[in-house]
Amino acid sequence: MNKIIKNTLILTAITLVSGLLLGIVYDITKEPIAVAQENAKQEAYRAVLSDASSFETYDEFDAESAAGLLAENGYSSDDITEIAVGKDDGGETVGYVVNVTSHEGYSGDIQISVGISSDGTVRGIEMLSISETAGLGMKASEAEFKDQFKDKKVEKFSYTKTGEEGDDKIDAISGATITTNAVTNAVDSALVYFQNELGGGINE
């Protein structure tokens, strides 16, 4: 009996010490991790909206309202998580960065930043998080694919597997149609939000 009690006390002590150490490690690392994530996000913002010299959080963003808007337009598998306002050196708004999480990825969620200028032109896209299949879906993070969206002013994009041409056409990644669809829909979700909440339609 005494041996059982002794072993129980030892296990309890080990559990408590392990929990304490994990808590200490978390406290030590959480701030550097948060700083690294913020730096990566700011770098993505500068990549997709290069005309902006600074970015501010769009305070009027409402996630619930955005979810409803996307659902109404057929993009219920996407979430808009954050909006940043891009401003030039004079403080004038030059565009917006819309962060979208797609739940349609082949290997999990894909997080993407979409830069849209004030006139509705998509200035660029950047992956914040993607873990698709190497050599296939991961090609979505390469410039050859991403640049298809760059400097295009369209109402929405669609992908093609036949080489169909047009500013609104995106060549699908061979062997990675699911990833192509996820990214294309994420960009379209950003455009839907912009057109309805930020800047209006492309002809306005």
C-alpha positions in Angstrom: 0.0 0.0 0.0 2.8 2.4 0.9 4.5 1.7 -2.4 1.3 2.5 -4.3 0.9 5.8 -2.4 4.6 6.6 -3.0 4.3 5.9 -6.7 1.1 8.0 -6.9 2.8 10.9 -5.2 5.7 10.7 -7.6 3.5 10.6 -10.6 1.5 13.6 -9.3 4.7 15.5 -8.7 6.0 14.8 -12.2 2.6 15.9 -13.7 2.6 19.1 -11.7 6.2 19.9 -12.6 5.7 19.1 -16.3 2.6 21.3 -16.4 4.5 24.2 -14.7 7.4 23.9 -17.1 5.0 23.8 -20.1 3.3 26.9 -18.8 6.6 28.7 -18.4 7.7 27.7 -21.9 4.4 28.9 -23.3 4.8 32.3 -21.6 8.3 32.7 -22.8 7.6 31.8 -26.5 4.1 33.2 -27.1 5.3 36.8 -27.5 8.1 36.0 -30.0 5.7 33.8 -31.9 3.1 36.5 -32.0 5.7 39.0 -33.2 6.9 36.6 -35.9 3.3 36.1 -37.1 2.6 39.8 -37.2 5.9 40.4 -39.2 4.9 37.7 -41.7 1.5 39.3 -42.1 2.9 42.8 -42.6 5.3 41.4 -45.2 2.4 39.7 -47.0 0.4 43.0 -46.9 3.3 44.9 -48.5 3.6 42.2 -51.2 -0.1 42.3 -52.2 -0.6 46.1 -51.9 2.8 47.7 -52.7 1.3 51.2 -53.2 0.6 51.4 -49.5 3.3 52.6 -47.0 1.3 51.7 -43.9 -1.6 49.5 -42.9 -4.4 50.0 -40.4 -7.0 47.7 -39.1 -10.4 48.3 -40.6 -12.5 48.9 -37.5 -15.9 48.5 -39.1 -15.3 44.9 -40.0 -17.9 42.5 -38.6 -17.1 38.8 -39.0 -20.7 37.6 -38.6 -21.9 40.0 -41.3 -19.1 39.0 -43.6 -20.0 35.4 -43.2 -23.6 36.1 -44.1 -22.5 38.0 -47.2 -20.3 35.2 -48.4 -23.0 32.6 -47.8 -25.5 34.6 -49.8 -23.0 34.6 -52.7 -22.1 30.9 -52.6 -18.9 31.1 -50.6 -19.9 29.5 -47.3 -16.7 27.5 -47.1 -14.7 30.7 -46.7 -14.2 33.0 -43.7 -13.0 36.6 -43.9 -10.9 37.0 -40.8 -9.4 40.5 -41.0 -9.4 43.7 -43.2 -6.5 46.1 -43.3 -6.7 49.6 -44.9 -3.6 50.5 -47.0 -2.6 54.1 -46.9 0.1 56.1 -48.8 2.6 58.5 -47.2 0.0 61.3 -47.3 -2.5 59.2 -45.3 -4.8 58.6 -48.3 -6.4 55.2 -48.7 -5.0 53.3 -51.7 -6.7 50.0 -51.2 -7.4 47.1 -48.8 -6.0 43.8 -47.8 -8.6 41.1 -47.2 -7.5 38.0 -45.2 -9.5 34.9 -46.1 -9.4 31.4 -44.7 -10.6 28.7 -47.1 -11.9 25.5 -45.7 -11.8 23.8 -49.1 -8.1 22.9 -49.2 -7.0 19.4 -50.0 -4.9 19.0 -46.9 -6.5 21.6 -44.6 -7.3 25.3 -44.4 -5.6 27.8 -46.6 -5.1 31.3 -45.3 -4.6 34.0 -47.9 -4.1 37.8 -48.2 -5.7 39.5 -51.1 -4.7 43.1 -52.0 -7.3 45.1 -53.8 -6.8 48.7 -54.9 -9.4 51.3 -54.4 -10.6 50.9 -58.0 -11.2 47.2 -57.5 -8.1 45.9 -59.1 -6.6 42.8 -57.5 -3.0 43.9 -56.9 -1.8 40.5 -55.7 -2.3 37.5 -53.4 -0.1 35.9 -50.8 -0.4 32.7 -48.8 -0.4 33.2 -45.1 -0.7 29.5 -44.4 -0.8 26.5 -46.8 0.0 22.9 -46.3 -1.1 21.2 -49.5 0.6 18.3 -51.3 4.3 19.0 -52.2 4.8 19.3 -55.9 1.0 19.6 -56.5 -1.2 21.9 -54.4 1.9 23.7 -52.9 2.4 25.2 -56.4 -0.4 27.6 -55.4 2.2 29.4 -53.3 4.5 29.9 -56.3 4.6 33.1 -58.4 3.7 31.3 -61.6 0.2 30.6 -60.1 -0.2 33.6 -57.9 0.7 36.2 -60.6 -2.3 35.1 -62.6 -4.5 37.2 -60.3 -2.1 40.2 -60.2 -3.3 43.5 -61.6 -6.6 42.1 -62.8 -9.8 44.1 -62.5 -12.7 41.6 -62.8 -15.9 40.9 -61.0 -14.8 37.4 -60.2 -12.3 34.7 -61.2 -12.9 31.2 -62.4 -10.3 28.5 -63.2 -9.9 26.6 -66.4 -8.3 23.3 -67.3 -8.4 23.9 -71.0 -6.2 27.0 -71.3 -9.2 29.3 -71.9 -8.0 32.9 -72.0 -9.3 36.0 -70.3 -8.4 38.3 -67.4 -10.9 36.4 -65.2 -9.5 32.9 -66.1 -7.0 31.1 -63.9 -5.1 28.1 -65.3 -5.6 25.2 -62.9 -2.6 23.6 -61.3 -2.2 20.2 -62.9 -3.2 17.5 -60.5 -4.4 20.0 -57.9 -7.9 21.1 -58.9 -9.1 21.1 -55.3 -6.4 23.5 -54.3 -6.9 25.7 -57.4 -10.6 25.9 -56.6 -10.0 26.7 -52.9 -7.6 29.6 -53.8 -9.8 31.0 -56.6 -12.9 31.0 -54.4 -10.9 32.7 -51.6 -9.9 35.5 -53.9 -13.5 35.7 -55.1 -14.7 35.9 -51.5 -12.4 38.9 -51.0 -13.8 40.5 -54.1 -17.4 40.0 -52.9 -16.6 41.7 -49.6 -14.8 44.6 -51.4 -17.6 45.1 -53.9 -20.4 45.1 -51.3 -18.7 46.7 -48.3 -15.6 48.7 -49.3 -15.4 50.0 -52.8 -18.4 49.0 -54.9 -18.5 47.2 -58.2 -15.8 47.2 -60.9 -17.8 49.6 -63.1 -18.3 52.2 -60.4 
